Amino acid sequence: MEKLLHYVWKHRILPLSPLFTTDGQTIEIIDAGLHNRNAGPDFFNAKIRINGTLWVGNVELHLRSSDWQRHGHQADPAYNSVILHVAEEVDTKVVTADGRCLPQLQLPIPTTVRENYARLCQSDDYPRCWPVIPKIPLLTVHSWMSALLAERLQERSQRCLDYLSAVNGDWERTLFITLARNFGFGINGDAFERWAKQFPLYAAFKHHDDLFQLSAFFLGSAGLLEPGAIPLSQQADTMTEDDLSRLRQEWVYLSHKFQLSPTMEPSLWRYHRLRPHNFPHQRILQLAQLFHHQTIGLSALLSSRTRENFHAAFEVCKPALSASTCDLLIINTVCPILFAYGATHDDETMQERAIQLLEQLKPENNYIIRQWQQCGLNVENAADSQALIQLKRLYCDRHDCLRCRFGYEYLRSEK
């Protein structure tokens, strides 16, 4: 429960009556300080007026004053900078390593906050805070959703930056790896990423004007032209044994020319329970088509501004991609790349473009979004749905309601 006491202090959920130290000195909290989640005092750089004197320093909180000694703070010089000790129950004096006896504030956790927090922790509902959602001011909702979206874009773009670092700053290759991973659409995402990282992009580019050779490059390097790699029952209507035979012959020629060999074991590709349009070899052939037509290269990505621009870029794929599939590729590839590119080039307009693009897309339709909508939350576009996915994954799933602004509204609500 100590983290709940931290929450009460951080958000200044304080008694309405004047505050006093346990020895009768007046207390005025000007700034509660910066919450420290690492080693050391709990709050840094607080500003507190005690008996008319302004103190600037750190604050330490415990459920009981005796926890100060139990944690060994009385012998730790790192706590000499503490100017106030806060406890729900003051049961002893506290002394720093340099011999100062610290003033203490006894701060009870309000009963309403304690009971509401217990309900959140015990509830199996999702979202657990659903009763307060319709009552939250729109300004609060919009502010929190914007913060969640920025957090998600930063997280998603970090993967792009990790790719960029691994390929020595090559943005074209970074885009290729990011796009390939997302062509795996979840179930084959890891396999597509592994393949793309090893794909001989330099060699394939020399044959980018010949789609047949590119198809052989893409499938051959993925190990999907090995005998039996694509079972007959999973070749779909667009791939015959004759097609495979011709592609194998071309791969033999190309692999000999560039001294290449397959970089993937066929067993790494998953076909089970996938519809034909999602078979790995079908998605790889679509990637070859995009590479051939150069509609989704870095320069095209940086110059395009609308959903329609990117849907047009994906029109070269055969079989055709659905509108919802194109939207997912924009959400998971285009927007993170734009945001990452803007971050590395100090270009806020590029990052803003990523947000604006999300605002042009329809919200994703999954159980996470539907649950929030049933609570009364208005989800207008993909920017909103991405924010809510971030909320569930990093806050709801971790029961981290104390860091959530919706959780804050729930904790302070009257039942």
C-alpha positions in Angstrom: 0.0 0.0 0.0 3.0 2.3 0.2 2.6 3.1 -3.5 -0.9 4.3 -2.7 0.6 6.7 -0.1 3.0 7.9 -2.8 0.0 8.5 -5.0 -1.8 10.6 -2.4 1.3 12.7 -1.9 2.0 13.1 -5.6 -1.5 14.2 -6.4 -1.8 16.2 -3.2 -5.0 14.4 -2.0 -4.6 16.1 1.3 -6.9 16.9 4.2 -8.8 20.2 3.9 -7.6 21.3 7.4 -4.2 22.9 8.0 -1.2 20.6 8.1 1.1 20.3 11.0 4.2 18.2 11.8 4.0 15.8 14.6 5.7 18.3 16.9 3.2 21.1 16.0 5.0 23.0 13.2 2.9 24.4 10.3 3.4 22.8 6.9 2.7 24.3 3.5 3.4 22.0 0.5 4.4 24.3 -2.4 5.7 21.6 -4.7 5.4 17.8 -3.9 8.6 17.1 -5.9 9.5 14.8 -8.7 8.6 11.2 -8.2 11.7 9.0 -8.1 11.2 5.4 -9.2 14.8 4.4 -8.7 17.1 4.1 -5.7 17.1 7.0 -3.2 14.5 9.3 -1.7 10.9 9.0 -3.1 10.5 12.6 -4.2 13.2 14.9 -5.4 13.4 18.7 -5.3 10.2 19.3 -3.2 9.5 22.8 -1.9 7.9 22.9 1.5 7.4 25.7 4.0 7.8 24.6 7.6 7.0 27.1 10.3 7.4 29.9 7.8 10.8 28.7 6.5 11.1 27.5 2.9 12.9 24.2 2.5 14.0 22.7 -0.9 15.1 19.1 -0.9 13.8 15.5 -0.9 10.9 13.8 0.7 10.7 10.2 1.9 7.4 8.3 2.5 6.7 5.1 4.5 3.6 3.5 5.8 5.2 3.6 9.3 8.0 5.8 10.6 9.8 2.7 11.8 10.2 1.6 8.2 12.9 4.3 8.1 15.2 2.2 10.3 14.0 -1.1 8.9 15.2 0.1 5.4 18.5 1.3 6.8 18.1 5.0 5.9 19.5 6.2 9.2 22.9 5.0 8.0 22.7 6.0 4.3 24.1 9.4 3.4 21.9 9.5 0.3 19.0 10.4 2.7 20.8 13.3 4.3 19.0 15.5 1.7 15.6 14.6 3.0 13.7 17.6 4.4 10.5 15.9 5.5 9.4 12.4 6.3 5.8 11.5 5.5 4.1 8.4 7.0 0.6 7.1 7.4 1.4 6.1 10.9 4.1 8.0 12.9 5.4 5.5 15.5 9.0 6.7 16.1 11.4 9.5 15.5 13.6 9.4 12.4 17.2 10.5 12.2 19.5 10.9 9.2 23.1 9.6 8.9 24.4 13.1 9.7 22.4 13.2 13.0 19.4 15.4 12.0 16.0 14.6 13.5 13.6 15.0 10.6 10.2 16.7 10.9 7.4 14.3 10.1 3.9 14.6 8.6 1.3 12.0 9.5 -0.7 11.7 6.3 -3.6 9.2 6.2 -4.7 7.6 3.0 -8.4 8.8 2.5 -10.9 6.0 3.0 -12.5 6.6 -0.4 -9.2 6.3 -2.2 -8.3 3.2 -0.3 -11.6 1.5 -1.0 -11.7 2.5 -4.7 -8.1 1.2 -5.1 -9.1 -2.1 -3.5 -12.0 -2.4 -6.0 -9.7 -1.7 -8.9 -7.3 -4.4 -7.8 -10.0 -7.0 -7.1 -12.1 -6.4 -10.2 -12.0 -8.8 -13.1 -13.8 -6.4 -15.4 -12.1 -4.8 -18.4 -11.7 -1.9 -18.2 -11.8 -2.0 -14.5 -12.6 1.8 -14.3 -15.7 1.5 -16.6 -18.1 3.1 -14.1 -16.4 6.5 -14.3 -15.7 6.7 -18.0 -18.9 8.5 -19.0 -18.3 11.1 -16.2 -14.7 12.1 -17.2 -14.4 15.6 -18.7 -13.7 15.5 -22.4 -10.6 17.7 -21.9 -9.2 15.1 -19.5 -10.0 12.3 -22.0 -8.4 14.1 -25.0 -5.3 15.0 -22.9 -4.7 11.5 -21.7 -5.3 9.9 -25.2 -2.9 12.3 -26.8 -0.2 11.4 -24.2 -0.9 7.7 -24.7 -0.6 8.1 -28.5 2.7 9.9 -28.2 4.0 7.2 -25.9 2.9 4.5 -28.3 4.5 6.2 -31.3 7.7 6.7 -29.4 7.7 3.0 -28.5 6.9 1.8 -32.0 9.4 4.1 -33.6 12.1 2.8 -31.2 12.0 -0.6 -32.9 12.6 1.3 -36.2 15.6 3.1 -34.6 17.0 -0.2 -33.4 16.8 -1.6 -36.9 18.5 1.6 -38.2 21.3 1.2 -35.7 21.8 -2.5 -36.8 22.0 -1.6 -40.5 24.4 1.4 -39.9 21.9 4.1 -40.6 20.5 2.7 -43.8 16.9 4.1 -43.9 15.8 2.1 -47.0 16.8 -1.2 -45.3 15.2 -0.1 -42.1 11.9 0.5 -44.0 12.2 -2.8 -45.7 12.6 -4.7 -42.5 9.8 -2.8 -40.8 7.4 -3.4 -43.8 8.4 -7.1 -44.0 7.7 -7.7 -40.4 4.3 -6.2 -40.7 3.6 -8.3 -43.8 3.8 -11.2 -41.4 0.6 -9.9 -39.8 1.4 -11.2 -36.3 1.7 -15.0 -36.7 4.6 -14.8 -39.1 6.0 -11.4 -38.0 9.1 -12.8 -36.3 9.9 -15.0 -39.3 9.5 -12.1 -41.8 11.7 -9.9 -39.6 14.4 -12.5 -39.5 14.3 -13.1 -43.2 14.3 -9.3 -44.0 17.4 -8.7 -41.9 19.3 -11.2 -43.9 17.8 -10.5 -47.3 20.4 -9.5 -49.9 18.9 -6.2 -50.8 21.9 -5.0 -52.7 21.8 -7.9 -55.1 18.0 -7.9 -55.5 18.1 -4.2 -56.4 20.2 -5.0 -59.5 17.2 -6.9 -60.8 14.5 -4.7 -59.5 13.1 -4.1 -63.0 12.4 -7.8 -63.5 9.5 -9.0 -61.3 10.0 -12.6 -62.1 13.6 -12.5 -61.0 12.7 -10.5 -57.9 10.1 -13.2 -57.1 12.8 -15.8 -57.3 15.1 -13.7 -55.2 12.5 -13.2 -52.5 11.1 -16.7 -52.3 14.5 -18.4 -52.8 16.2 -16.5 -50.0 13.3 -17.3 -47.7 13.8 -21.0 -48.3 10.3 -21.3 -49.9 11.6 -22.7 -53.2 13.1 -25.7 -51.5 11.3 -29.0 -52.5 8.2 -29.4 -50.4 8.5 -26.0 -48.7 5.2 -24.9 -50.0 2.8 -27.8 -49.8 0.6 -28.4 -52.8 -2.5 -27.8 -50.8 -1.3 -24.4 -49.7 0.0 -23.0 -53.1 -3.4 -21.3 -53.7 -4.8 -20.5 -57.1 -1.9 -18.1 -58.0 0.9 -20.6 -57.7 1.2 -23.8 -59.8 3.9 -26.5 -59.8 5.1 -25.1 -63.1 5.4 -21.7 -61.6 7.5 -23.1 -58.8 9.7 -25.1 -61.2 10.5 -22.0 -63.2 11.2 -19.9 -60.1 13.5 -22.6 -58.7 15.5 -22.6 -61.9 15.8 -18.8 -61.7 16.8 -19.0 -58.1 19.6 -21.5 -58.9 20.9 -19.1 -61.5 20.7 -16.0 -59.2 22.1 -17.8 -56.1 25.0 -19.0 -58.2 25.6 -15.5 -59.7 25.6 -13.7 -56.3 26.9 -16.7 -54.2 23.7 -16.8 -52.1 21.9 -19.5 -50.2 18.5 -19.6 -48.4 18.7 -17.7 -45.1 15.6 -19.4 -43.6 14.5 -23.0 -42.9 11.1 -23.7 -44.5 9.9 -25.0 -41.1 10.1 -21.5 -39.7 7.2 -20.3 -41.9 3.7 -21.0 -40.4 0.8 -21.9 -42.6 -1.5 -23.5 -40.0 -5.0 -21.9 -39.7 -4.1 -19.1 -42.2 -6.3 -18.1 -45.1 -4.7 -18.4 -48.5 -4.1 -14.7 -48.9 -2.1 -14.7 -45.7 0.2 -17.6 -46.7 3.9 -16.5 -46.3 4.8 -17.1 -49.9 1.8 -14.9 -51.0 2.9 -12.1 -48.8 6.5 -12.4 -49.9 5.4 -12.1 -53.5 3.5 -9.0 -52.7 6.6 -7.5 -51.1 8.5 -8.3 -54.3 5.8 -6.4 -56.3 6.2 -3.4 -54.0 10.0 -3.6 -54.4 9.6 -3.9 -58.2 7.3 -0.9 -58.6 9.2 1.2 -55.9 5.9 2.7 -54.7 6.7 2.4 -51.0 10.4 3.4 -50.9 11.6 6.0 -48.4 11.3 9.0 -50.7 7.8 8.0 -51.6 6.9 7.5 -48.0 8.4 10.9 -46.9 6.5 12.8 -49.7 3.1 11.1 -49.3 0.7 12.8 -46.9 -2.7 11.1 -47.1 -4.3 7.8 -46.6 -5.3 7.8 -50.3 -1.6 8.2 -51.3 -0.6 5.1 -49.4 -3.5 3.0 -50.5 -2.6 3.9 -54.1 1.0 2.8 -53.4 -0.3 -0.6 -52.2 -2.5 -1.1 -55.3 0.4 -2.8 -57.1 0.0 -5.8 -54.9 -1.7 -8.8 -56.5 -3.9 -10.3 -55.1 -5.2 -6.9 -54.0 -4.9 -5.9 -50.4 -8.1 -4.9 -48.6 -8.6 -1.4 -47.4 -8.3 -2.6 -43.8 -5.1 -4.4 -44.5 -3.6 -1.2 -46.1 -4.7 0.8 -43.0 -2.9 -1.7 -40.8 0.3 -1.4 -42.8 0.1 2.4 -42.6 -0.5 2.2 -38.8 2.3 -0.3 -38.1 4.9 0.7 -40.8 4.4 4.1 -42.2 3.6 6.0 -39.0 6.4 4.6 -36.9 8.9 5.2 -39.7 7.8 8.8 -40.1 7.9 9.4 -36.4 11.4 7.8 -36.1 12.7 9.7 -39.1 11.4 13.0 -37.6 13.1 12.1 -34.2 16.5 11.5 -35.8 16.3 14.6 -38.0 14.8 17.0 -35.3 11.8 17.4 -37.6 8.6 17.8 -35.5 6.5 18.4 -38.7 7.4 14.8 -39.8 6.3 13.5 -36.4 3.1 15.5 -36.6 2.5 14.1 -40.0 2.5 10.6 -38.5 -0.2 11.7 -36.0 -2.3 13.4 -38.7 -2.1 10.2 -40.8 -3.5 8.2 -37.9 -6.3 10.7 -37.5 -7.3 10.0 -41.2 -7.7 6.3 -40.6 -10.7 4.5 -39.2 -10.2 3.1 -35.7 -9.1 -0.5 -35.5 -11.9 -3.0 -34.8 -11.0 -5.4 -32.1 -12.2 -6.4 -28.7 -10.1 -3.9 -26.9 -11.6 -1.0 -28.8 -15.1 -2.4 -28.5 -14.9 -2.7 -24.8 -14.0 1.0 -24.4 -16.8 2.0 -26.7 -19.2 0.0 -24.7 -18.1 2.1 -21.7 -19.1 5.2 -23.5 -15.7 6.3 -24.8 -15.9 7.9 -28.3 -13.3 6.3 -30.6 -13.1 8.3 -33.7 -10.0 7.2 -35.6 -6.8 5.1 -35.5 -5.1 7.7 -33.3 -7.7 6.9 -30.6 -7.5 3.2 -31.1 -3.7 3.2 -30.9 -3.9 5.2 -27.7 -6.3 2.7 -26.2 -4.2 -0.3 -27.2 -1.3 1.4 -25.4 -3.5 2.0 -22.4 -4.5 -1.7 -22.1 -1.0 -3.1 -22.7 1.1 -0.8 -20.5 -1.5 0.1 -17.8 -4.6 -2.1 -17.6 -2.7 -5.4 -18.2 -0.2 -4.4 -15.5 -2.7 -3.2 -13.0 -0.9 0.1 -13.1 -4.0 2.2 -12.4 -2.0 4.6 -10.2 -0.2 6.0 -13.3 -3.4 6.2 -15.4 -5.5 9.4 -15.6 -8.7 7.4 -15.9 -7.5 5.5 -12.8 -7.0 8.8 -11.0 -10.6 9.8 -11.8 -11.8 6.5 -10.4 -9.8 6.8 -7.2 -11.1 10.2 -6.4 -14.7 9.4 -7.3 -17.5 9.0 -4.7 -19.5 5.8 -4.8 
